[in-house]
Amino acid sequence: MSEQKPNFKYIVRVANVDIQGNRPTNIALTQIKGIGINLANIICTCANVDRAEKAGNLHEEQVKKLNQVVENLASHGLPSWLFNRRRDYDTGADMHLLTGNISFYRENDIKRMKKIKSLKGVRHGKGLPVRGQRTKSHFRKNKGKVVGVAKKKVAPATAESGKKDAKK
């Protein structure tokens, strides 16, 4: 582990997200939505930053280099299978989305599937599992409330029903 330097920053801003300065750089980058540990390690390698170095000890030039790499992953020669949005529906381009853009694109994709009434869209609309999971024993939740199996109520035997059976 690296020690704190005199110009240590407790919060470092990368890709418009505040990351903790007291964590190693690769772990701190995972606080950005859309960046996992493997991608964080690759970003550190592309930016020539030691991944074990605490994020608060990085110089301004290193932080700028991290920003450049995070915002333009495609321009640094990374393979397209590493990106989280390949063959975009509108543009056909491979790109990597971060922070709020991930949820925005996801919502738009689901709306498009519902509009064209694809099977996935219909299942999204009904609140059912989309990717082929079983529904017999799971997915009995209805917006936060657990929905169980309701048993039929058995009516108590009455005197009239006994008389009917005796006449037959």
BAFI-3210 file (N, C-alpha, C; in Angstrom, 3 decimals, decimal comma, padded with zeros to 6 digits):
// residues 168
n [1|2|3|4|5|6|7|8|9|10|11|12|13|14|15|16|17|18|19|20|21|22|23|24|25|26|27|28|29|30|31|32|33|34|35|36|37|38|39|40|41|42|43|44|45|46|47|48|49|50|51|52|53|54|55|56|57|58|59|60|61|62|63|64|65|66|67|68|69|70|71|72|73|74|75|76|77|78|79|80|81|82|83|84|85|86|87|88|89|90|91|92|93|94|95|96|97|98|99|100|101|102|103|104|105|106|107|108|109|110|111|112|113|114|115|116|117|118|119|120|121|122|123|124|125|126|127|128|129|130|131|132|133|134|135|136|137|138|139|140|141|142|143|144|145|146|147|148|149|150|151|152|153|154|155|156|157|158|159|160|161|162|163|164|165|166|167|168]
n.u [000,833|000,409|001,645|000,225|000,728|001,998|000,305|-002,244|-005,470|-008,740|-011,001|-011,376|-012,032|-013,285|-014,462|-016,752|-017,591|-017,305|-014,679|-013,314|-010,405|-008,789|-008,620|-007,198|-006,304|-007,466|-009,593|-011,017|-011,913|-013,974|-016,186|-017,471|-020,315|-020,690|-018,115|-016,191|-014,085|-012,205|-012,196|-011,354|-008,740|-007,625|-007,960|-006,258|-003,832|-003,761|-003,603|-001,164|-000,873|-000,197|-001,928|-002,135|-001,545|-002,791|-005,761|-005,926|-003,314|-002,569|-001,217|-002,218|-001,903|-002,003|-004,626|-006,014|-005,255|-006,445|-009,131|-009,285|-008,883|-011,054|-013,271|-012,917|-012,724|-012,658|-010,829|-008,400|-007,600|-008,916|-010,575|-013,750|-015,469|-015,227|-016,768|-019,843|-022,040|-022,620|-022,857|-024,921|-028,402|-029,396|-027,122|-025,316|-022,784|-020,014|-019,895|-019,059|-020,916|-021,437|-022,336|-025,316|-026,148|-026,317|-028,675|-030,517|-030,320|-031,039|-033,705|-034,850|-034,447|-036,111|-038,589|-038,764|-038,911|-041,362|-043,029|-042,893|-043,937|-042,531|-041,611|-039,996|-040,589|-043,338|-043,267|-041,752|-043,613|-045,671|-044,441|-043,133|-040,569|-037,926|-035,910|-036,306|-036,581|-038,028|-041,445|-043,045|-042,315|-041,049|-040,824|-043,176|-043,716|-045,259|-044,711|-043,158|-044,702|-045,265|-046,758|-048,669|-049,830|-053,240|-055,456|-058,404|-061,410|-062,987|-066,293|-068,226|-069,841|-073,327|-076,576|-078,557|-077,284|-076,685|-079,217|-079,978|-078,217|-079,136|-081,663|-081,130]
n.v [-001,180|002,248|005,287|008,311|011,323|014,721|016,448|015,256|014,280|013,896|013,510|012,801|013,890|012,188|011,654|013,182|012,246|011,880|010,302|008,211|009,223|007,789|005,170|002,467|003,194|001,617|000,358|002,554|003,625|001,923|002,954|004,518|004,346|001,784|001,033|-001,660|-003,883|-005,160|-003,530|-001,189|-001,820|-002,028|000,590|001,961|000,900|001,831|004,564|004,813|004,682|003,762|001,067|000,358|002,603|005,134|006,912|009,554|010,439|010,954|012,953|016,044|015,812|013,048|012,515|013,910|012,411|009,954|010,769|011,317|008,767|007,339|008,669|008,303|005,464|003,898|005,128|004,403|001,944|-000,286|-003,469|-004,125|-005,890|-005,359|-003,212|-001,827|-001,347|-002,518|-002,280|-000,163|000,643|002,908|004,206|002,197|002,002|001,001|001,534|002,770|003,187|005,443|006,228|008,094|007,745|005,044|004,039|005,652|004,861|002,190|002,366|003,530|001,474|-000,531|000,745|000,923|-001,794|-002,427|-000,815|-001,868|-004,244|-006,632|-009,932|-009,732|-007,101|-007,250|-008,986|-007,432|-005,395|-006,746|-007,396|-009,793|-012,387|-011,942|-013,303|-016,092|-017,415|-019,605|-019,515|-020,762|-021,211|-018,919|-015,303|-014,247|-011,797|-008,683|-005,647|-005,078|-006,309|-009,493|-012,081|-014,798|-018,199|-018,546|-020,445|-022,353|-021,654|-023,848|-024,694|-025,027|-028,071|-028,327|-028,803|-029,082|-030,015|-032,563|-033,734|-033,715|-035,546|-037,826|-038,275|-039,077]
n.w [000,000|-000,673|000,742|002,181|000,468|000,808|-000,691|-000,680|-001,796|-000,701|-002,168|-005,535|-008,800|-011,454|-014,648|-014,161|-011,694|-008,230|-006,693|-004,119|-002,456|-000,751|-001,528|-003,510|-006,914|-009,006|-007,666|-006,785|-009,195|-009,819|-008,620|-010,402|-012,307|-014,589|-014,894|-014,202|-012,239|-013,939|-016,234|-014,997|-014,290|-016,862|-017,766|-016,023|-016,899|-019,566|-019,092|-017,951|-015,130|-011,811|-010,504|-007,836|-006,460|-004,316|-005,046|-004,238|-004,218|-006,797|-009,468|-011,077|-013,849|-014,217|-013,408|-015,380|-017,601|-016,937|-017,106|-019,880|-020,967|-019,869|-020,975|-023,709|-024,654|-026,953|-028,638|-027,657|-028,484|-027,441|-027,421|-029,010|-027,713|-025,082|-024,438|-023,117|-024,699|-027,623|-031,159|-031,459|-031,545|-032,941|-034,154|-034,805|-033,877|-031,775|-028,366|-025,074|-022,227|-019,502|-016,122|-015,806|-018,434|-018,958|-017,715|-019,060|-021,807|-021,480|-020,577|-022,853|-024,727|-023,685|-023,878|-026,672|-027,350|-026,165|-027,674|-030,287|-029,730|-029,204|-028,016|-025,730|-025,009|-024,405|-022,205|-020,443|-020,039|-018,704|-016,399|-016,085|-016,071|-018,417|-019,731|-020,110|-017,660|-015,167|-014,079|-012,294|-009,616|-008,825|-009,041|-008,001|-007,047|-006,659|-007,374|-005,001|-003,043|-001,714|-003,428|-002,857|-003,252|-003,406|-001,504|-002,102|-000,383|001,809|002,139|005,090|006,073|005,814|007,330|005,446|003,146|003,932|004,099|001,427|000,333|001,579|000,497|-002,076]
ca.u [000,000|001,170|001,388|-000,338|001,698|001,536|-000,787|-003,261|-006,858|-009,667|-011,971|-010,821|-013,138|-012,991|-015,667|-017,839|-017,979|-016,349|-014,212|-012,602|-008,963|-008,036|-008,649|-006,322|-006,900|-008,353|-010,802|-011,746|-012,571|-015,193|-017,299|-018,138|-021,260|-020,293|-016,720|-015,943|-012,686|-011,344|-012,055|-010,567|-007,328|-007,212|-007,887|-005,017|-002,722|-003,742|-003,241|000,156|-001,037|-000,068|-003,260|-002,073|-001,382|-004,058|-006,268|-005,653|-001,907|-002,309|-000,994|-003,266|-001,708|-002,475|-006,085|-006,462|-005,049|-007,512|-010,361|-009,243|-009,048|-012,398|-014,250|-012,694|-012,128|-012,469|-009,657|-007,179|-007,322|-009,525|-011,459|-015,157|-016,181|-015,076|-017,723|-021,137|-023,086|-022,079|-023,821|-026,031|-029,563|-029,532|-025,935|-024,569|-021,423|-019,679|-019,543|-019,121|-021,719|-021,118|-023,245|-026,735|-026,433|-026,642|-030,104|-031,277|-030,359|-031,784|-035,131|-035,262|-034,500|-037,311|-039,737|-038,812|-039,399|-042,794|-043,737|-043,000|-044,606|-041,735|-041,860|-039,332|-041,333|-044,590|-042,949|-041,400|-044,844|-046,455|-043,661|-042,702|-039,160|-037,751|-034,869|-036,572|-036,618|-039,286|-042,348|-043,896|-041,962|-040,445|-041,428|-044,526|-043,727|-046,031|-044,305|-042,734|-045,518|-045,170|-048,055|-048,585|-050,890|-054,443|-056,173|-059,858|-062,031|-063,895|-067,505|-068,545|-070,987|-074,561|-077,590|-079,312|-076,559|-076,818|-080,556|-080,002|-077,502|-079,926|-082,781|-080,640]
ca.v [000,000|003,484|006,228|009,595|012,369|015,997|017,056|014,216|014,738|012,866|013,297|013,054|013,915|011,524|011,437|013,884|011,475|011,992|009,001|008,330|009,314|006,887|003,815|002,288|003,814|000,703|000,140|003,830|003,813|001,114|003,741|005,108|003,371|001,361|000,592|-002,761|-004,019|-005,488|-002,325|-000,225|-002,206|-001,682|002,052|002,348|000,528|002,755|005,905|004,713|005,004|002,579|000,779|000,234|003,958|005,699|007,901|010,898|010,788|011,181|014,329|016,572|015,255|011,664|012,556|014,318|011,262|009,011|011,318|011,133|007,353|006,914|009,258|007,838|004,128|003,356|005,723|003,869|000,632|-001,382|-004,267|-003,750|-006,778|-004,825|-002,129|-002,278|-001,143|-002,825|-002,148|000,665|000,527|004,094|004,550|001,012|002,124|000,385|002,571|002,405|004,181|005,646|006,930|008,186|007,328|003,614|003,868|006,334|003,989|000,979|002,712|003,724|000,157|-001,218|001,439|000,539|-003,172|-002,398|-000,161|-002,784|-005,422|-007,854|-010,797|-009,140|-005,911|-007,665|-009,529|-006,283|-004,695|-007,533|-007,611|-011,185|-012,527|-011,734|-014,139|-017,515|-018,038|-020,259|-018,666|-021,562|-021,084|-017,615|-014,127|-014,026|-010,499|-007,686|-004,303|-005,019|-007,138|-010,906|-012,647|-016,246|-018,972|-018,505|-021,713|-022,206|-021,831|-024,991|-024,334|-026,046|-028,931|-027,881|-029,841|-029,229|-030,856|-033,933|-034,205|-033,959|-036,790|-038,947|-038,482|-039,723]
ca.w [000,000|-000,747|001,828|001,760|000,186|001,384|-001,481|-000,769|-001,964|-000,243|-003,242|-006,863|-009,763|-012,717|-015,448|-013,461|-010,521|-007,134|-006,217|-002,851|-002,630|000,120|-002,091|-004,679|-008,103|-009,738|-006,866|-006,761|-010,496|-009,894|-008,107|-011,564|-012,842|-015,926|-014,857|-013,281|-011,821|-015,083|-017,050|-014,224|-014,445|-018,227|-017,833|-015,349|-017,775|-020,710|-018,638|-017,316|-013,714|-010,952|-009,976|-006,387|-005,900|-003,862|-005,993|-003,717|-004,448|-008,222|-009,905|-011,968|-015,197|-014,197|-013,345|-016,723|-018,481|-016,607|-017,691|-021,329|-021,281|-019,504|-021,886|-025,091|-024,597|-028,301|-029,278|-027,056|-029,031|-026,694|-028,280|-028,889|-026,803|-023,739|-024,239|-022,610|-025,709|-028,943|-032,267|-030,998|-032,430|-033,790|-034,934|-035,205|-033,369|-030,494|-027,399|-023,668|-021,532|-018,099|-015,199|-016,128|-019,808|-018,969|-017,421|-020,111|-022,984|-021,117|-020,585|-024,249|-025,367|-023,206|-024,488|-028,083|-027,416|-025,856|-028,782|-031,423|-029,177|-029,271|-026,873|-024,575|-024,627|-023,776|-020,883|-019,610|-019,706|-017,747|-015,181|-016,041|-016,432|-019,852|-020,328|-020,103|-016,343|-014,819|-013,305|-011,410|-008,210|-008,539|-009,673|-007,502|-006,399|-007,398|-006,966|-003,620|-002,171|-002,068|-003,774|-002,712|-003,877|-002,567|-001,483|-002,139|000,921|001,859|002,867|006,091|005,736|006,456|007,543|004,202|002,208|004,431|003,760|-000,021|000,088|002,113|-000,416|-003,292]
c.u [000,878|000,746|000,804|000,785|001,168|000,377|-001,924|-004,652|-007,778|-010,746|-011,319|-011,977|-012,675|-014,320|-016,901|-018,401|-016,888|-015,975|-013,377|-011,103|-008,186|-008,072|-007,612|-007,048|-007,852|-009,649|-011,653|-012,482|-013,853|-016,393|-018,062|-019,035|-020,887|-018,849|-016,586|-014,455|-011,765|-011,125|-011,228|-009,077|-006,810|-007,062|-006,603|-003,803|-002,612|-003,290|-001,855|000,113|-000,911|-001,424|-003,261|-001,914|-002,733|-004,472|-005,991|-004,233|-001,600|-002,121|-002,126|-003,145|-002,226|-004,005|-006,660|-006,338|-006,114|-008,836|-010,410|-009,498|-010,480|-013,422|-014,099|-012,008|-011,811|-011,196|-008,344|-006,920|-007,894|-010,470|-012,924|-015,919|-016,097|-016,124|-019,066|-022,287|-022,462|-023,193|-025,092|-027,158|-029,651|-028,334|-025,176|-023,150|-021,264|-019,271|-019,661|-019,824|-021,331|-022,256|-024,693|-027,096|-026,838|-028,138|-030,970|-031,419|-031,164|-033,285|-035,643|-035,358|-035,769|-038,561|-039,891|-039,355|-040,894|-043,586|-043,922|-043,626|-043,818|-042,021|-041,223|-040,083|-042,624|-044,321|-042,491|-042,663|-045,672|-045,718|-043,211|-041,219|-038,995|-036,847|-035,068|-036,574|-037,981|-040,138|-043,207|-043,591|-041,353|-041,251|-042,883|-044,600|-044,476|-045,718|-044,022|-043,523|-045,442|-046,583|-047,914|-049,705|-052,075|-055,167|-057,666|-060,418|-063,037|-065,096|-067,814|-069,801|-072,215|-075,535|-078,362|-078,587|-076,623|-078,157|-080,647|-079,327|-078,342|-081,081|-082,328|-080,365]
c.v [001,244|004,418|007,511|010,605|013,686|016,639|016,060|014,839|013,598|012,567|013,710|012,965|013,315|011,239|012,005|013,092|011,661|010,595|009,221|008,293|008,344|005,435|003,697|002,741|002,873|000,436|001,407|004,067|002,998|001,828|004,424|004,036|003,058|000,906|-000,477|-002,874|-004,319|-004,261|-001,275|-000,545|-001,827|-000,175|002,539|002,034|001,485|004,152|005,941|005,175|003,711|002,302|000,660|001,593|004,501|006,826|009,327|011,353|011,106|012,665|014,752|015,993|013,819|011,606|012,953|013,155|010,189|009,466|011,075|009,674|006,903|007,435|008,773|006,476|003,580|003,900|005,191|002,420|-000,529|-002,158|-003,945|-004,654|-006,311|-003,760|-002,675|-001,976|-001,322|-002,759|-001,425|000,645|001,700|004,311|003,334|001,009|001,344|001,492|002,036|003,527|004,239|006,377|006,930|007,753|005,855|003,425|004,520|005,440|002,723|001,241|002,880|002,397|-000,587|-000,575|001,042|-000,883|-003,240|-001,833|-001,108|-004,110|-006,710|-008,681|-010,216|-007,912|-006,245|-008,178|-008,434|-005,574|-005,414|-007,774|-009,046|-011,275|-012,560|-012,782|-015,635|-018,182|-018,665|-019,325|-019,459|-021,281|-019,736|-016,524|-013,943|-012,708|-009,511|-006,310|-004,225|-005,885|-008,584|-011,437|-014,158|-016,923|-018,969|-019,845|-021,438|-022,472|-022,981|-024,591|-025,423|-026,825|-028,452|-029,033|-030,104|-030,147|-032,312|-034,538|-034,552|-035,289|-037,998|-039,269|-039,244|-041,123]
c.w [000,000|000,377|001,274|001,573|000,748|000,614|-001,708|-000,879|-001,554|-001,276|-004,556|-007,857|-011,088|-013,401|-014,739|-012,292|-009,466|-006,666|-004,970|-003,081|-001,785|-000,346|-003,201|-005,945|-008,821|-008,974|-006,854|-008,077|-010,607|-009,289|-009,233|-012,166|-014,288|-015,997|-013,789|-012,999|-013,003|-015,965|-016,322|-014,331|-015,829|-018,374|-017,171|-016,215|-018,952|-020,316|-017,992|-015,861|-012,932|-010,314|-008,465|-005,702|-005,488|-004,793|-005,530|-003,934|-005,908|-008,511|-010,826|-013,373|-015,270|-014,161|-014,702|-017,701|-018,214|-017,209|-019,198|-021,698|-021,002|-020,516|-023,324|-025,079|-025,983|-028,956|-028,709|-027,451|-028,237|-027,601|-028,007|-027,928|-025,361|-023,420|-023,788|-023,565|-027,089|-029,968|-031,804|-032,021|-033,404|-034,699|-035,456|-034,679|-032,064|-029,544|-025,990|-022,925|-020,064|-017,412|-015,683|-017,525|-019,879|-018,755|-018,491|-021,345|-022,703|-021,150|-022,012|-025,000|-024,960|-023,796|-025,952|-028,228|-027,113|-027,027|-029,960|-031,017|-029,428|-028,014|-025,610|-024,086|-023,909|-022,369|-019,932|-019,138|-018,669|-016,444|-015,003|-016,384|-017,945|-020,477|-020,126|-018,753|-016,098|-013,974|-012,331|-009,944|-007,854|-009,230|-009,252|-006,747|-007,277|-006,815|-005,472|-002,667|-002,649|-002,297|-003,718|-003,471|-002,930|-002,658|-001,516|-000,749|000,844|002,704|003,888|005,691|006,505|006,565|006,262|003,220|002,631|004,066|002,267|-000,344|000,533|001,159|-001,655|-003,011]
res [m|s|e|q|k|p|n|f|k|y|i|v|r|v|a|n|v|d|i|q|g|n|r|p|t|n|i|a|l|t|q|i|k|g|i|g|i|n|l|a|n|i|i|c|t|c|a|n|v|d|r|a|e|k|a|g|n|l|h|e|e|q|v|k|k|l|n|q|v|v|e|n|l|a|s|h|g|l|p|s|w|l|f|n|r|r|r|d|y|d|t|g|a|d|m|h|l|l|t|g|n|i|s|f|y|r|e|n|d|i|k|r|m|k|k|i|k|s|l|k|g|v|r|h|g|k|g|l|p|v|r|g|q|r|t|k|s|h|f|r|k|n|k|g|k|v|v|g|v|a|k|k|k|v|a|p|a|t|a|e|s|g|k|k|d|a|k|k]
***
